Amino acid sequence: MYDPVPPSVRTELTRLGDRWHQLPIDRARSASVDLRSLAMGLLDQANQGGSLPDLGPAAALDQLRVAVFEAARCAVPEADLAAGLAQLRRRLAATEFTRP
């Protein structure tokens, strides 16, 4: 199966996913807005515009994964994809929280 997502972007997406799964639900709820915003921006860059429904934090990462795939398929530059994902991951990582 063809995967248009470059390895550097796939790595950033995996790192972001790992961080996402560590967030407490209240933080994930508020951060899901950022994930959807990045996803919509990527879809716009790929000329696949429109809006993404708010399906909550459980679906936000999957929505972003689909947007990354579509953006890569439509030749959005690898550097742009990786930079956007890394910036979002760093914002999530900057959030302090304690595990129960």
Backbone atoms as SQL, in Angstrom:
CREATE TABLE atoms (id INTEGER PRIMARY KEY, chain TEXT, resi INTEGER, resn TEXT, atom TEXT, x REAL, y REAL, z REAL);
INSERT INTO atoms VALUES
  (1, 'A', 1, 'MET', 'N', 0.844, -1.181, 0.000),
  (2, 'A', 1, 'MET', 'CA', 0.000, 0.000, 0.000),
  (3, 'A', 1, 'MET', 'C', 0.884, 1.237, 0.000),
  (4, 'A', 2, 'TYR', 'N', 0.548, 2.168, -0.833),
  (5, 'A', 2, 'TYR', 'CA', 1.307, 3.407, -0.980),
  (6, 'A', 2, 'TYR', 'C', 1.064, 4.329, 0.208),
  (7, 'A', 3, 'ASP', 'N', 2.153, 4.805, 0.800),
  (8, 'A', 3, 'ASP', 'CA', 2.058, 5.760, 1.904),
  (9, 'A', 3, 'ASP', 'C', 2.807, 7.017, 1.494),
  (10, 'A', 4, 'PRO', 'N', 2.085, 8.107, 1.223),
  (11, 'A', 4, 'PRO', 'CA', 2.745, 9.336, 0.779),
  (12, 'A', 4, 'PRO', 'C', 3.419, 10.121, 1.900),
  (13, 'A', 5, 'VAL', 'N', 3.221, 9.709, 3.143),
  (14, 'A', 5, 'VAL', 'CA', 3.753, 10.453, 4.289),
  (15, 'A', 5, 'VAL', 'C', 5.248, 10.144, 4.431),
  (16, 'A', 6, 'PRO', 'N', 6.100, 11.172, 4.307),
  (17, 'A', 6, 'PRO', 'CA', 7.543, 10.960, 4.421),
  (18, 'A', 6, 'PRO', 'C', 7.931, 10.486, 5.829),
  (19, 'A', 7, 'PRO', 'N', 9.041, 9.767, 5.943),
  (20, 'A', 7, 'PRO', 'CA', 9.462, 9.236, 7.243),
  (21, 'A', 7, 'PRO', 'C', 9.596, 10.302, 8.341),
  (22, 'A', 8, 'SER', 'N', 10.127, 11.471, 8.017),
  (23, 'A', 8, 'SER', 'CA', 10.282, 12.502, 9.054),
  (24, 'A', 8, 'SER', 'C', 8.929, 12.975, 9.574),
  (25, 'A', 9, 'VAL', 'N', 7.953, 13.038, 8.695),
  (26, 'A', 9, 'VAL', 'CA', 6.600, 13.451, 9.089),
  (27, 'A', 9, 'VAL', 'C', 5.941, 12.329, 9.888),
  (28, 'A', 10, 'ARG', 'N', 6.136, 11.101, 9.463),
  (29, 'A', 10, 'ARG', 'CA', 5.588, 9.953, 10.182),
  (30, 'A', 10, 'ARG', 'C', 6.155, 9.908, 11.603),
  (31, 'A', 11, 'THR', 'N', 7.452, 10.196, 11.744),
  (32, 'A', 11, 'THR', 'CA', 8.082, 10.220, 13.066),
  (33, 'A', 11, 'THR', 'C', 7.451, 11.286, 13.948),
  (34, 'A', 12, 'GLU', 'N', 7.263, 12.481, 13.408),
  (35, 'A', 12, 'GLU', 'CA', 6.640, 13.562, 14.192),
  (36, 'A', 12, 'GLU', 'C', 5.206, 13.212, 14.557),
  (37, 'A', 13, 'LEU', 'N', 4.489, 12.596, 13.645),
  (38, 'A', 13, 'LEU', 'CA', 3.103, 12.208, 13.916),
  (39, 'A', 13, 'LEU', 'C', 3.051, 11.146, 15.018),
  (40, 'A', 14, 'THR', 'N', 3.987, 10.230, 15.000),
  (41, 'A', 14, 'THR', 'CA', 4.055, 9.209, 16.051),
  (42, 'A', 14, 'THR', 'C', 4.381, 9.845, 17.394),
  (43, 'A', 15, 'ARG', 'N', 5.335, 10.758, 17.408),
  (44, 'A', 15, 'ARG', 'CA', 5.692, 11.449, 18.656),
  (45, 'A', 15, 'ARG', 'C', 4.513, 12.239, 19.203),
  (46, 'A', 16, 'LEU', 'N', 3.818, 12.927, 18.304),
  (47, 'A', 16, 'LEU', 'CA', 2.643, 13.690, 18.718),
  (48, 'A', 16, 'LEU', 'C', 1.580, 12.753, 19.289),
  (49, 'A', 17, 'GLY', 'N', 1.368, 11.627, 18.637),
  (50, 'A', 17, 'GLY', 'CA', 0.397, 10.654, 19.125),
  (51, 'A', 17, 'GLY', 'C', 0.759, 10.114, 20.497),
  (52, 'A', 18, 'ASP', 'N', 2.041, 9.847, 20.700),
  (53, 'A', 18, 'ASP', 'CA', 2.490, 9.371, 22.012),
  (54, 'A', 18, 'ASP', 'C', 2.196, 10.414, 23.089),
  (55, 'A', 19, 'ARG', 'N', 2.488, 11.658, 22.785),
  (56, 'A', 19, 'ARG', 'CA', 2.230, 12.737, 23.752),
  (57, 'A', 19, 'ARG', 'C', 0.726, 12.894, 23.973),
  (58, 'A', 20, 'TRP', 'N', -0.047, 12.809, 22.903),
  (59, 'A', 20, 'TRP', 'CA', -1.497, 12.962, 22.981),
  (60, 'A', 20, 'TRP', 'C', -2.105, 11.943, 23.942),
  (61, 'A', 21, 'HIS', 'N', -1.635, 10.714, 23.872),
  (62, 'A', 21, 'HIS', 'CA', -2.187, 9.651, 24.708),
  (63, 'A', 21, 'HIS', 'C', -1.793, 9.780, 26.174),
  (64, 'A', 22, 'GLN', 'N', -0.867, 10.652, 26.483),
  (65, 'A', 22, 'GLN', 'CA', -0.462, 10.888, 27.866),
  (66, 'A', 22, 'GLN', 'C', -1.274, 11.997, 28.536),
  (67, 'A', 23, 'LEU', 'N', -2.005, 12.759, 27.739),
  (68, 'A', 23, 'LEU', 'CA', -2.732, 13.904, 28.295),
  (69, 'A', 23, 'LEU', 'C', -3.934, 13.466, 29.111),
  (70, 'A', 24, 'PRO', 'N', -4.185, 14.160, 30.216),
  (71, 'A', 24, 'PRO', 'CA', -5.441, 13.931, 30.930),
  (72, 'A', 24, 'PRO', 'C', -6.602, 14.411, 30.052),
  (73, 'A', 25, 'ILE', 'N', -7.765, 13.840, 30.260),
  (74, 'A', 25, 'ILE', 'CA', -8.900, 14.103, 29.375),
  (75, 'A', 25, 'ILE', 'C', -9.278, 15.586, 29.322),
  (76, 'A', 26, 'ASP', 'N', -9.201, 16.306, 30.433),
  (77, 'A', 26, 'ASP', 'CA', -9.566, 17.721, 30.387),
  (78, 'A', 26, 'ASP', 'C', -8.603, 18.518, 29.518),
  (79, 'A', 27, 'ARG', 'N', -7.328, 18.181, 29.578),
  (80, 'A', 27, 'ARG', 'CA', -6.331, 18.858, 28.730),
  (81, 'A', 27, 'ARG', 'C', -6.513, 18.432, 27.271),
  (82, 'A', 28, 'ALA', 'N', -6.820, 17.177, 27.045),
  (83, 'A', 28, 'ALA', 'CA', -7.052, 16.703, 25.675),
  (84, 'A', 28, 'ALA', 'C', -8.266, 17.388, 25.067),
  (85, 'A', 29, 'ARG', 'N', -9.300, 17.602, 25.877),
  (86, 'A', 29, 'ARG', 'CA', -10.489, 18.308, 25.378),
  (87, 'A', 29, 'ARG', 'C', -10.122, 19.692, 24.866),
  (88, 'A', 30, 'SER', 'N', -9.355, 20.432, 25.655),
  (89, 'A', 30, 'SER', 'CA', -9.001, 21.789, 25.227),
  (90, 'A', 30, 'SER', 'C', -7.985, 21.771, 24.082),
  (91, 'A', 31, 'ALA', 'N', -7.070, 20.813, 24.073),
  (92, 'A', 31, 'ALA', 'CA', -6.053, 20.743, 23.030),
  (93, 'A', 31, 'ALA', 'C', -6.601, 20.193, 21.715),
  (94, 'A', 32, 'SER', 'N', -7.742, 19.524, 21.753),
  (95, 'A', 32, 'SER', 'CA', -8.300, 18.977, 20.514),
  (96, 'A', 32, 'SER', 'C', -8.636, 20.094, 19.527),
  (97, 'A', 33, 'VAL', 'N', -8.892, 21.286, 20.038),
  (98, 'A', 33, 'VAL', 'CA', -9.122, 22.446, 19.167),
  (99, 'A', 33, 'VAL', 'C', -7.871, 22.712, 18.333),
  (100, 'A', 34, 'ASP', 'N', -6.694, 22.619, 18.963),
  (101, 'A', 34, 'ASP', 'CA', -5.431, 22.846, 18.255),
  (102, 'A', 34, 'ASP', 'C', -5.186, 21.765, 17.199),
  (103, 'A', 35, 'LEU', 'N', -5.495, 20.524, 17.525),
  (104, 'A', 35, 'LEU', 'CA', -5.314, 19.439, 16.557),
  (105, 'A', 35, 'LEU', 'C', -6.226, 19.634, 15.355),
  (106, 'A', 36, 'ARG', 'N', -7.491, 19.962, 15.612),
  (107, 'A', 36, 'ARG', 'CA', -8.422, 20.184, 14.496),
  (108, 'A', 36, 'ARG', 'C', -8.018, 21.395, 13.671),
  (109, 'A', 37, 'SER', 'N', -7.521, 22.427, 14.330),
  (110, 'A', 37, 'SER', 'CA', -7.086, 23.625, 13.621),
  (111, 'A', 37, 'SER', 'C', -5.923, 23.304, 12.674),
  (112, 'A', 38, 'LEU', 'N', -4.944, 22.554, 13.168),
  (113, 'A', 38, 'LEU', 'CA', -3.828, 22.154, 12.310),
  (114, 'A', 38, 'LEU', 'C', -4.335, 21.277, 11.169),
  (115, 'A', 39, 'ALA', 'N', -5.227, 20.349, 11.467),
  (116, 'A', 39, 'ALA', 'CA', -5.777, 19.474, 10.430),
  (117, 'A', 39, 'ALA', 'C', -6.487, 20.281, 9.344),
  (118, 'A', 40, 'MET', 'N', -7.291, 21.250, 9.741),
  (119, 'A', 40, 'MET', 'CA', -8.003, 22.072, 8.757),
  (120, 'A', 40, 'MET', 'C', -7.025, 22.891, 7.922),
  (121, 'A', 41, 'GLY', 'N', -5.975, 23.416, 8.566),
  (122, 'A', 41, 'GLY', 'CA', -4.955, 24.157, 7.830),
  (123, 'A', 41, 'GLY', 'C', -4.251, 23.287, 6.800),
  (124, 'A', 42, 'LEU', 'N', -3.945, 22.059, 7.175),
  (125, 'A', 42, 'LEU', 'CA', -3.299, 21.138, 6.231),
  (126, 'A', 42, 'LEU', 'C', -4.223, 20.791, 5.078),
  (127, 'A', 43, 'LEU', 'N', -5.494, 20.584, 5.379),
  (128, 'A', 43, 'LEU', 'CA', -6.454, 20.293, 4.309),
  (129, 'A', 43, 'LEU', 'C', -6.607, 21.482, 3.372),
  (130, 'A', 44, 'ASP', 'N', -6.556, 22.695, 3.919),
  (131, 'A', 44, 'ASP', 'CA', -6.599, 23.891, 3.072),
  (132, 'A', 44, 'ASP', 'C', -5.381, 23.943, 2.156),
  (133, 'A', 45, 'GLN', 'N', -4.198, 23.647, 2.708),
  (134, 'A', 45, 'GLN', 'CA', -2.983, 23.650, 1.889),
  (135, 'A', 45, 'GLN', 'C', -3.055, 22.605, 0.781),
  (136, 'A', 46, 'ALA', 'N', -3.756, 21.527, 1.051),
  (137, 'A', 46, 'ALA', 'CA', -3.894, 20.447, 0.072),
  (138, 'A', 46, 'ALA', 'C', -5.090, 20.670, -0.848),
  (139, 'A', 47, 'ASN', 'N', -5.700, 21.844, -0.753),
  (140, 'A', 47, 'ASN', 'CA', -6.901, 22.159, -1.531),
  (141, 'A', 47, 'ASN', 'C', -8.012, 21.151, -1.290),
  (142, 'A', 48, 'GLN', 'N', -8.098, 20.683, -0.064),
  (143, 'A', 48, 'GLN', 'CA', -9.152, 19.753, 0.350),
  (144, 'A', 48, 'GLN', 'C', -9.999, 20.441, 1.421),
  (145, 'A', 49, 'GLY', 'N', -10.118, 21.771, 1.322),
  (146, 'A', 49, 'GLY', 'CA', -10.745, 22.581, 2.353),
  (147, 'A', 49, 'GLY', 'C', -12.095, 22.096, 2.830),
  (148, 'A', 50, 'GLY', 'N', -12.630, 22.852, 3.710),
  (149, 'A', 50, 'GLY', 'CA', -13.871, 22.487, 4.357),
  (150, 'A', 50, 'GLY', 'C', -13.668, 22.562, 5.852),
  (151, 'A', 51, 'SER', 'N', -14.624, 22.075, 6.568),
  (152, 'A', 51, 'SER', 'CA', -14.470, 22.102, 8.016),
  (153, 'A', 51, 'SER', 'C', -14.513, 20.677, 8.539),
  (154, 'A', 52, 'LEU', 'N', -13.888, 20.513, 9.669),
  (155, 'A', 52, 'LEU', 'CA', -13.918, 19.219, 10.347),
  (156, 'A', 52, 'LEU', 'C', -14.878, 19.322, 11.514),
  (157, 'A', 53, 'PRO', 'N', -15.753, 18.369, 11.659),
  (158, 'A', 53, 'PRO', 'CA', -16.665, 18.407, 12.793),
  (159, 'A', 53, 'PRO', 'C', -15.901, 18.156, 14.089),
  (160, 'A', 54, 'ASP', 'N', -16.409, 18.707, 15.150),
  (161, 'A', 54, 'ASP', 'CA', -15.813, 18.472, 16.460),
  (162, 'A', 54, 'ASP', 'C', -16.334, 17.137, 16.964),
  (163, 'A', 55, 'LEU', 'N', -15.507, 16.120, 16.832),
  (164, 'A', 55, 'LEU', 'CA', -15.878, 14.783, 17.283),
  (165, 'A', 55, 'LEU', 'C', -15.278, 14.469, 18.638),
  (166, 'A', 56, 'GLY', 'N', -14.706, 15.473, 19.265),
  (167, 'A', 56, 'GLY', 'CA', -14.135, 15.305, 20.592),
  (168, 'A', 56, 'GLY', 'C', -12.692, 14.845, 20.556),
  (169, 'A', 57, 'PRO', 'N', -12.088, 14.775, 21.736),
  (170, 'A', 57, 'PRO', 'CA', -10.670, 14.435, 21.814),
  (171, 'A', 57, 'PRO', 'C', -10.350, 13.010, 21.369),
  (172, 'A', 58, 'ALA', 'N', -11.301, 12.109, 21.452),
  (173, 'A', 58, 'ALA', 'CA', -11.036, 10.723, 21.052),
  (174, 'A', 58, 'ALA', 'C', -10.775, 10.607, 19.549),
  (175, 'A', 59, 'ALA', 'N', -11.348, 11.501, 18.764),
  (176, 'A', 59, 'ALA', 'CA', -11.200, 11.436, 17.310),
  (177, 'A', 59, 'ALA', 'C', -10.240, 12.473, 16.745),
  (178, 'A', 60, 'ALA', 'N', -9.830, 13.442, 17.555),
  (179, 'A', 60, 'ALA', 'CA', -9.019, 14.547, 17.042),
  (180, 'A', 60, 'ALA', 'C', -7.704, 14.074, 16.425),
  (181, 'A', 61, 'LEU', 'N', -7.031, 13.143, 17.056),
  (182, 'A', 61, 'LEU', 'CA', -5.758, 12.660, 16.517),
  (183, 'A', 61, 'LEU', 'C', -5.980, 11.929, 15.194),
  (184, 'A', 62, 'ASP', 'N', -7.038, 11.153, 15.100),
  (185, 'A', 62, 'ASP', 'CA', -7.329, 10.459, 13.843),
  (186, 'A', 62, 'ASP', 'C', -7.664, 11.452, 12.732),
  (187, 'A', 63, 'GLN', 'N', -8.390, 12.504, 13.064),
  (188, 'A', 63, 'GLN', 'CA', -8.685, 13.531, 12.068),
  (189, 'A', 63, 'GLN', 'C', -7.381, 14.165, 11.567),
  (190, 'A', 64, 'LEU', 'N', -6.455, 14.418, 12.484),
  (191, 'A', 64, 'LEU', 'CA', -5.169, 14.995, 12.095),
  (192, 'A', 64, 'LEU', 'C', -4.390, 14.012, 11.222),
  (193, 'A', 65, 'ARG', 'N', -4.398, 12.744, 11.560),
  (194, 'A', 65, 'ARG', 'CA', -3.688, 11.738, 10.754),
  (195, 'A', 65, 'ARG', 'C', -4.206, 11.717, 9.311),
  (196, 'A', 66, 'VAL', 'N', -5.516, 11.784, 9.157),
  (197, 'A', 66, 'VAL', 'CA', -6.101, 11.802, 7.814),
  (198, 'A', 66, 'VAL', 'C', -5.677, 13.065, 7.073),
  (199, 'A', 67, 'ALA', 'N', -5.680, 14.193, 7.761),
  (200, 'A', 67, 'ALA', 'CA', -5.282, 15.452, 7.134),
  (201, 'A', 67, 'ALA', 'C', -3.815, 15.416, 6.713),
  (202, 'A', 68, 'VAL', 'N', -2.965, 14.837, 7.541),
  (203, 'A', 68, 'VAL', 'CA', -1.540, 14.715, 7.194),
  (204, 'A', 68, 'VAL', 'C', -1.390, 13.838, 5.953),
  (205, 'A', 69, 'PHE', 'N', -2.097, 12.724, 5.912),
  (206, 'A', 69, 'PHE', 'CA', -2.046, 11.840, 4.751),
  (207, 'A', 69, 'PHE', 'C', -2.465, 12.593, 3.489),
  (208, 'A', 70, 'GLU', 'N', -3.580, 13.295, 3.558),
  (209, 'A', 70, 'GLU', 'CA', -4.080, 14.033, 2.393),
  (210, 'A', 70, 'GLU', 'C', -3.108, 15.133, 1.976),
  (211, 'A', 71, 'ALA', 'N', -2.550, 15.834, 2.952),
  (212, 'A', 71, 'ALA', 'CA', -1.595, 16.901, 2.637),
  (213, 'A', 71, 'ALA', 'C', -0.350, 16.320, 1.968),
  (214, 'A', 72, 'ALA', 'N', 0.150, 15.212, 2.479),
  (215, 'A', 72, 'ALA', 'CA', 1.321, 14.578, 1.868),
  (216, 'A', 72, 'ALA', 'C', 0.994, 14.080, 0.462),
  (217, 'A', 73, 'ARG', 'N', -0.174, 13.518, 0.314),
  (218, 'A', 73, 'ARG', 'CA', -0.608, 13.020, -1.003),
  (219, 'A', 73, 'ARG', 'C', -0.703, 14.147, -2.025),
  (220, 'A', 74, 'CYS', 'N', -1.072, 15.336, -1.548),
  (221, 'A', 74, 'CYS', 'CA', -1.227, 16.493, -2.436),
  (222, 'A', 74, 'CYS', 'C', 0.038, 17.346, -2.496),
  (223, 'A', 75, 'ALA', 'N', 1.153, 16.789, -2.065),
  (224, 'A', 75, 'ALA', 'CA', 2.478, 17.404, -2.203),
  (225, 'A', 75, 'ALA', 'C', 2.691, 18.657, -1.367),
  (226, 'A', 76, 'VAL', 'N', 2.048, 18.751, -0.209),
  (227, 'A', 76, 'VAL', 'CA', 2.411, 19.808, 0.732),
  (228, 'A', 76, 'VAL', 'C', 3.845, 19.494, 1.169),
  (229, 'A', 77, 'PRO', 'N', 4.726, 20.493, 1.185),
  (230, 'A', 77, 'PRO', 'CA', 6.133, 20.228, 1.485),
  (231, 'A', 77, 'PRO', 'C', 6.359, 19.503, 2.814),
  (232, 'A', 78, 'GLU', 'N', 7.265, 18.543, 2.759),
  (233, 'A', 78, 'GLU', 'CA', 7.607, 17.738, 3.932),
  (234, 'A', 78, 'GLU', 'C', 8.005, 18.619, 5.112),
  (235, 'A', 79, 'ALA', 'N', 8.786, 19.648, 4.851),
  (236, 'A', 79, 'ALA', 'CA', 9.252, 20.535, 5.926),
  (237, 'A', 79, 'ALA', 'C', 8.072, 21.224, 6.606),
  (238, 'A', 80, 'ASP', 'N', 7.075, 21.635, 5.840),
  (239, 'A', 80, 'ASP', 'CA', 5.895, 22.293, 6.419),
  (240, 'A', 80, 'ASP', 'C', 5.107, 21.329, 7.303),
  (241, 'A', 81, 'LEU', 'N', 4.939, 20.107, 6.816),
  (242, 'A', 81, 'LEU', 'CA', 4.197, 19.105, 7.588),
  (243, 'A', 81, 'LEU', 'C', 4.915, 18.791, 8.896),
  (244, 'A', 82, 'ALA', 'N', 6.198, 18.497, 8.809),
  (245, 'A', 82, 'ALA', 'CA', 6.972, 18.138, 10.002),
  (246, 'A', 82, 'ALA', 'C', 7.025, 19.296, 10.995),
  (247, 'A', 83, 'ALA', 'N', 7.196, 20.510, 10.494),
  (248, 'A', 83, 'ALA', 'CA', 7.285, 21.671, 11.388),
  (249, 'A', 83, 'ALA', 'C', 5.971, 21.911, 12.125),
  (250, 'A', 84, 'GLY', 'N', 4.855, 21.801, 11.437),
  (251, 'A', 84, 'GLY', 'CA', 3.560, 22.002, 12.085),
  (252, 'A', 84, 'GLY', 'C', 3.289, 20.971, 13.166),
  (253, 'A', 85, 'LEU', 'N', 3.625, 19.717, 12.878),
  (254, 'A', 85, 'LEU', 'CA', 3.426, 18.650, 13.869),
  (255, 'A', 85, 'LEU', 'C', 4.356, 18.817, 15.062),
  (256, 'A', 86, 'ALA', 'N', 5.615, 19.175, 14.797),
  (257, 'A', 86, 'ALA', 'CA', 6.582, 19.351, 15.884),
  (258, 'A', 86, 'ALA', 'C', 6.184, 20.520, 16.782),
  (259, 'A', 87, 'GLN', 'N', 5.716, 21.593, 16.164),
  (260, 'A', 87, 'GLN', 'CA', 5.296, 22.758, 16.958),
  (261, 'A', 87, 'GLN', 'C', 4.116, 22.389, 17.864),
  (262, 'A', 88, 'LEU', 'N', 3.161, 21.669, 17.337),
  (263, 'A', 88, 'LEU', 'CA', 2.014, 21.252, 18.137),
  (264, 'A', 88, 'LEU', 'C', 2.448, 20.310, 19.260),
  (265, 'A', 89, 'ARG', 'N', 3.331, 19.372, 18.951),
  (266, 'A', 89, 'ARG', 'CA', 3.829, 18.435, 19.972),
  (267, 'A', 89, 'ARG', 'C', 4.550, 19.186, 21.093),
  (268, 'A', 90, 'ARG', 'N', 5.336, 20.176, 20.723),
  (269, 'A', 90, 'ARG', 'CA', 6.049, 20.960, 21.755),
  (270, 'A', 90, 'ARG', 'C', 5.071, 21.726, 22.636),
  (271, 'A', 91, 'ARG', 'N', 4.000, 22.246, 22.038),
  (272, 'A', 91, 'ARG', 'CA', 2.988, 22.938, 22.853),
  (273, 'A', 91, 'ARG', 'C', 2.329, 21.964, 23.824),
  (274, 'A', 92, 'LEU', 'N', 2.041, 20.767, 23.369),
  (275, 'A', 92, 'LEU', 'CA', 1.446, 19.771, 24.256),
  (276, 'A', 92, 'LEU', 'C', 2.433, 19.337, 25.336),
  (277, 'A', 93, 'ALA', 'N', 3.694, 19.217, 24.975),
  (278, 'A', 93, 'ALA', 'CA', 4.718, 18.784, 25.932),
  (279, 'A', 93, 'ALA', 'C', 4.983, 19.851, 26.984),
  (280, 'A', 94, 'ALA', 'N', 4.721, 21.088, 26.665),
  (281, 'A', 94, 'ALA', 'CA', 4.953, 22.178, 27.612),
  (282, 'A', 94, 'ALA', 'C', 3.906, 22.185, 28.719),
  (283, 'A', 95, 'THR', 'N', 2.847, 21.439, 28.523),
  (284, 'A', 95, 'THR', 'CA', 1.783, 21.369, 29.502),
  (285, 'A', 95, 'THR', 'C', 2.215, 20.501, 30.665),
  (286, 'A', 96, 'GLU', 'N', 2.200, 21.066, 31.832),
  (287, 'A', 96, 'GLU', 'CA', 2.549, 20.308, 33.031),
  (288, 'A', 96, 'GLU', 'C', 1.310, 19.578, 33.542),
  (289, 'A', 97, 'PHE', 'N', 1.483, 18.336, 33.915),
  (290, 'A', 97, 'PHE', 'CA', 0.399, 17.606, 34.535),
  (291, 'A', 97, 'PHE', 'C', 0.995, 16.498, 35.380),
  (292, 'A', 98, 'THR', 'N', 0.188, 16.014, 36.289),
  (293, 'A', 98, 'THR', 'CA', 0.639, 14.911, 37.113),
  (294, 'A', 98, 'THR', 'C', -0.261, 13.722, 36.861),
  (295, 'A', 99, 'ARG', 'N', 0.325, 12.557, 36.835),
  (296, 'A', 99, 'ARG', 'CA', -0.447, 11.338, 36.659),
  (297, 'A', 99, 'ARG', 'C', -1.001, 10.898, 37.991),
  (298, 'A', 100, 'PRO', 'N', -2.179, 10.274, 37.986),
  (299, 'A', 100, 'PRO', 'CA', -2.752, 9.778, 39.238),
  (300, 'A', 100, 'PRO', 'C', -1.903, 8.657, 39.832);
